[in-house]
Amino acid sequence: MHTRIVLLFIIIVMSAFFYLHTLNPLEVKFIITDEWTFVLPVTIILFAGFVAGVVVMVVNSLFVDAKRLMKDVREKRRRKALEQAEKLHKEGVDLLFRGKYDRAVETLKRSLELNPTSRATIVYLAEAYLNASMPEKAASLIEGYLGKNPSDVEMLVKLSGAVVSKERKEKVLKEILSIDDLNPHALRELRNMKLEDGEPEEALAYEKRLIEYCERHGSKECVEKQMETLKGLYYEAAQNLIEEGKLHRAVELLKEGIKLDGGFVACYVLLGVCHLRLEDTEEARRTWQSAYEKTGNCVFLMKLEDIYMAESNPDGMLAIYREAVEKAPASVALKLLLSRFYLRLEMVDDAISELESIETEDTTYRDILLAEAYLRRNQPDRAITLFETIIAGDDLIPIFICRNCGQTRRDWAPRCSACERWNTMRLEGYGKKVSPDVTETSIYKRVIQ
């Protein structure tokens, strides 16, 4: 059908040509040079122009078709390459998750060769490099990508985990913050780096920004967790300043920490220490006495003991103890500390009277103190009777227990060494047994000798 239409079109054109040629016999003379001229009928010129136009149209059509064909071929090859790249990508990721890192690297590299712009492949290949202990190659790969996409925060985060140099890592993390000023990963990493470098004040600044992020985007639990860390950083920063001799600045930070949490025992303890270092005993006394009234933590009474004893003023401390016991008559811990102080002052009868009045189950620490009191009254038999049921630790030292995890220790600490929680150590271990062998206990040795 198509051929017939073309043939009919040619017949019409030729008929029109001959018809026009018959009606227009005129000729046109063309002079090229003086010796070279030729004459053509007008109809021939018109027909030649028409034919030339048809030829140009056909040639252009062929060119467009050829170009489209080449494009289709290239697109087909590209799709085939992408399909192969996707297949290799999936295989590489599977190998990565299965822990076959070397094979994952080779497979993902082949995938990236077929599809060099694949961000996902770059991410997984970098991870495969890291797991295959090739951090330099991972960093180089990510840096190549960032050269074209410098504002890609997620890739900058990946780079911070790939670079080996500490200085380079810090630079990358700060670059992340220049793009995203509250990026939690960068803030957390920089905080930890500053802590490792012994620069808790700088760590404190990053932690405050991390809390700001949590307040904007996190949950209430996230904010509470970071606030707990912030309190600890105030303590560590102040402790670092004390070691550097910057006592006044340490006092400022500790007061800020106390404003943050009026019940944070560690800051109160260290604040009193600062005042003692500044030779302001009266301020240290006021700080610890006020802290005890606010928190009820017996560690402050033990700290005050040392101040009053250094001033040869035991009556002042006895007044504090007796007042505390009057306000909390059911507190076993207070009675034990008062009894311990009686023994320290050689007020043995008062100690025995106080200890024998304590009614509580599993009274290990009370028995330790009572055994010591009996020894000082030359009553070794009664002391031995107590030691038959207990295993004692160091002489006259109470047991502090972490309220979070139950860890026990013989001295107060600002932070539990087991669960690493702040402000959890309490004098609640008067009923707990300790682990040293009884034969290594100095009180027991004195009883049996």
LUMDODO-639369 format. One record per residue (C-alpha): residue number from 1; residue in one letter; x negated, y negated, z negated. Coordinates in steps of 0.5 Angstrom, whole numbers, plus 500, padded with zeros to 3 digits. Example, Ala and Ser with C-alpha at 12.3 -4.5 7.8 and 13.67 -1.06 7.14 Angstrom:
1/A/475/509/484
2/S/473/502/486
This chain:
1/M/500/500/500
2/H/494/495/498
3/T/491/497/505
4/R/497/495/509
5/I/498/488/505
6/V/491/487/507
7/L/491/489/514
8/L/498/485/515
9/F/494/478/511
10/I/489/479/517
11/I/494/480/522
12/I/497/473/520
13/V/491/469/519
14/M/488/472/526
15/S/495/470/529
16/A/495/463/526
17/F/488/462/529
18/F/489/464/536
19/Y/496/459/535
20/L/492/453/533
21/H/486/455/538
22/T/491/454/544
23/L/494/448/541
24/N/488/445/539
25/P/483/445/545
26/L/478/440/543
27/E/471/441/541
28/V/466/438/537
29/K/459/436/539
30/F/453/438/534
31/I/446/434/535
32/I/441/437/531
33/T/435/434/535
34/D/435/431/541
35/E/433/437/545
36/W/438/442/540
37/T/445/441/540
38/F/451/445/541
39/V/459/445/541
40/L/464/448/537
41/P/472/448/538
42/V/475/445/532
43/T/479/451/530
44/I/472/455/530
45/I/470/450/525
46/L/476/451/521
47/F/476/458/521
48/A/469/459/519
49/G/470/455/513
50/F/476/459/511
51/V/472/465/512
52/A/466/462/508
53/G/471/461/502
54/V/473/468/502
55/V/466/471/502
56/V/464/466/496
57/M/470/468/493
58/V/469/476/494
59/V/462/475/492
60/N/464/471/486
61/S/469/477/484
62/L/463/482/485
63/F/459/478/480
64/V/464/477/475
65/D/466/485/475
66/A/458/486/475
67/K/457/482/469
68/R/463/485/465
69/L/461/492/467
70/M/454/490/464
71/K/457/487/458
72/D/462/493/457
73/V/456/498/457
74/R/452/494/452
75/E/458/493/448
76/K/459/501/448
77/R/452/502/446
78/R/452/497/441
79/R/459/501/438
80/K/455/507/439
81/A/449/504/435
82/L/454/502/429
83/E/457/508/429
84/Q/450/512/428
85/A/448/506/423
86/E/454/507/419
87/K/454/515/419
88/L/446/514/417
89/H/448/509/412
90/K/453/514/408
91/E/448/519/408
92/G/443/515/405
93/V/448/512/400
94/D/450/520/398
95/L/442/522/398
96/L/441/516/393
97/F/447/518/388
98/R/444/525/388
99/G/437/522/386
100/K/434/524/393
101/Y/430/517/393
102/D/425/519/398
103/R/430/522/403
104/A/435/516/402
105/V/429/511/403
106/E/428/514/410
107/T/435/515/412
108/L/437/508/410
109/K/431/505/414
110/R/434/508/420
111/S/440/506/419
112/L/438/499/418
113/E/434/499/425
114/L/440/501/428
115/N/444/495/424
116/P/439/490/422
117/T/444/485/419
118/S/448/490/415
119/R/448/487/408
120/A/450/493/405
121/T/445/497/408
122/I/439/492/405
123/V/442/493/398
124/Y/442/500/398
125/L/435/501/401
126/A/433/496/396
127/E/436/500/390
128/A/433/506/393
129/Y/426/503/394
130/L/426/501/386
131/N/428/508/384
132/A/423/511/389
133/S/418/507/385
134/M/417/502/390
135/P/419/495/387
136/E/414/491/392
137/K/418/494/398
138/A/425/492/395
139/A/422/485/394
140/S/420/484/401
141/L/426/487/404
142/I/431/482/400
143/E/426/476/401
144/G/427/478/408
145/Y/434/477/408
146/L/434/471/403
147/G/430/468/408
148/K/436/467/412
149/N/441/467/407
150/P/438/463/401
151/S/444/462/397
152/D/446/469/396
153/V/446/469/389
154/E/448/477/388
155/M/441/478/393
156/L/437/473/388
157/V/440/478/382
158/K/437/484/386
159/L/431/480/387
160/S/430/479/380
161/G/430/486/378
162/A/425/488/384
163/V/420/483/383
164/V/414/485/378
165/S/411/479/377
166/K/414/476/370
167/E/413/469/373
168/R/416/470/380
169/K/422/473/376
170/E/423/467/372
171/K/422/463/378
172/V/428/467/381
173/L/432/467/375
174/K/432/459/375
175/E/433/459/382
176/I/440/463/381
177/L/441/458/376
178/S/440/452/380
179/I/446/455/385
180/D/450/458/379
181/D/449/454/373
182/L/452/459/368
183/N/450/466/372
184/P/451/471/366
185/H/445/475/369
186/A/440/470/369
187/L/442/467/363
188/R/441/473/359
189/E/435/475/362
190/L/432/469/361
191/R/434/469/354
192/N/431/476/353
193/M/424/474/356
194/K/424/468/352
195/L/425/472/346
196/E/419/477/348
197/D/415/471/349
198/G/416/469/342
199/E/420/462/344
200/P/427/463/340
201/E/428/456/341
202/E/429/456/349
203/A/432/463/348
204/L/437/459/343
205/A/439/454/349
206/Y/440/460/354
207/E/445/463/349
208/K/449/457/348
209/R/450/457/356
210/L/452/464/356
211/I/457/463/350
212/E/460/457/355
213/Y/460/462/361
214/C/464/467/356
215/E/469/461/354
216/R/470/460/361
217/H/471/467/364
218/G/470/472/359
219/S/474/475/353
220/K/475/473/346
221/E/471/480/344
222/C/465/477/349
223/V/465/470/346
224/E/465/474/339
225/K/459/478/341
226/Q/455/472/344
227/M/456/468/337
228/E/454/474/333
229/T/447/474/338
230/L/447/466/337
231/K/447/466/329
232/G/441/471/330
233/L/437/467/334
234/Y/438/461/330
235/Y/435/465/324
236/E/429/468/329
237/A/428/461/332
238/A/427/458/325
239/Q/423/464/322
240/N/418/462/328
241/L/418/455/327
242/I/416/457/319
243/E/410/461/322
244/E/408/455/326
245/G/409/450/320
246/K/415/446/323
247/L/419/447/317
248/H/423/440/318
249/R/425/443/324
250/A/427/450/322
251/V/431/447/316
252/E/435/443/322
253/L/436/449/326
254/L/438/453/319
255/K/443/448/318
256/E/446/449/325
257/G/447/456/324
258/I/450/455/317
259/K/455/450/321
260/L/456/456/326
261/D/458/461/320
262/G/458/459/313
263/G/458/466/311
264/F/451/468/315
265/V/447/470/309
266/A/440/470/313
267/C/440/463/314
268/Y/442/461/307
269/V/436/466/305
270/L/431/463/310
271/L/433/456/308
272/G/432/457/301
273/V/425/459/303
274/C/424/453/307
275/H/425/449/301
276/L/420/452/297
277/R/415/452/302
278/L/416/444/302
279/E/415/444/295
280/D/423/442/294
281/T/425/448/288
282/E/431/444/286
283/E/434/444/293
284/A/432/451/294
285/R/436/453/288
286/R/442/449/290
287/T/442/452/296
288/W/442/459/294
289/Q/447/458/288
290/S/451/455/293
291/A/450/460/298
292/Y/452/465/292
293/E/459/462/291
294/K/461/462/298
295/T/459/469/300
296/G/458/473/293
297/N/452/476/296
298/C/448/479/290
299/V/441/477/294
300/F/442/470/292
301/L/442/472/285
302/M/435/476/286
303/K/432/470/289
304/L/434/465/284
305/E/431/470/279
306/D/424/469/282
307/I/425/461/281
308/Y/427/461/274
309/M/422/466/272
310/A/417/462/276
311/E/419/456/271
312/S/419/460/265
313/N/427/459/264
314/P/430/466/264
315/D/436/463/260
316/G/438/459/266
317/M/438/465/270
318/L/442/469/264
319/A/447/463/264
320/I/448/464/272
321/Y/449/472/271
322/R/453/472/265
323/E/458/466/269
324/A/458/471/275
325/V/460/477/271
326/E/465/473/267
327/K/468/471/274
328/A/468/478/277
329/P/468/483/271
330/A/470/489/276
331/S/463/488/280
332/V/459/494/278
333/A/453/490/283
334/L/453/484/278
335/K/453/488/272
336/L/447/492/275
337/L/443/486/276
338/L/444/483/270
339/S/442/490/266
340/R/436/490/271
341/F/434/483/269
342/Y/435/484/261
343/L/430/490/262
344/R/425/485/266
345/L/426/480/260
346/E/425/486/255
347/M/432/486/252
348/V/433/493/252
349/D/439/494/247
350/D/443/489/252
351/A/441/493/258
352/I/443/499/255
353/S/450/496/252
354/E/451/493/259
355/L/449/500/263
356/E/453/504/258
357/S/459/500/259
358/I/459/501/267
359/E/465/506/269
360/T/464/508/276
361/E/463/515/280
362/D/456/517/282
363/T/452/512/278
364/T/445/514/281
365/Y/442/507/281
366/R/445/505/274
367/D/442/512/271
368/I/435/510/274
369/L/436/503/270
370/L/439/507/264
371/A/433/512/264
372/E/428/506/264
373/A/432/503/258
374/Y/431/509/254
375/L/424/510/256
376/R/423/503/253
377/R/426/505/247
378/N/422/512/246
379/Q/428/516/248
380/P/425/521/253
381/D/430/526/252
382/R/436/522/254
383/A/432/520/260
384/I/430/527/262
385/T/438/529/262
386/L/439/523/267
387/F/434/525/272
388/E/436/532/272
389/T/442/530/276
390/I/439/524/280
391/I/433/523/285
392/A/430/516/284
393/G/426/512/288
394/D/422/506/287
395/D/423/503/280
396/L/428/498/278
397/I/430/497/286
398/P/437/497/288
399/I/439/500/294
400/F/442/495/300
401/I/447/498/305
402/C/449/496/312
403/R/457/495/312
404/N/457/497/319
405/C/453/503/320
406/G/451/505/313
407/Q/444/505/313
408/T/440/504/306
409/R/434/501/304
410/R/431/499/298
411/D/430/491/300
412/W/435/486/303
413/A/434/485/310
414/P/437/479/315
415/R/439/485/320
416/C/440/492/320
417/S/434/496/323
418/A/439/501/325
419/C/445/498/328
420/E/441/491/329
421/R/447/487/327
422/W/446/481/323
423/N/449/479/316
424/T/451/486/314
425/M/446/488/308
426/R/450/489/302
427/L/448/491/295
428/E/453/496/295
429/G/448/502/294
430/Y/449/503/286
431/G/452/510/287
432/K/448/512/293
433/K/442/517/292
434/V/436/516/296
435/S/431/521/299
436/P/424/521/296
437/D/422/527/293
438/V/423/527/285
439/T/416/529/284
440/E/414/522/287
441/T/418/518/283
442/S/414/514/278
443/I/419/513/273
444/Y/420/521/273
445/K/413/522/272
446/R/412/518/266
447/V/418/522/263
448/I/415/528/264
449/Q/408/526/262
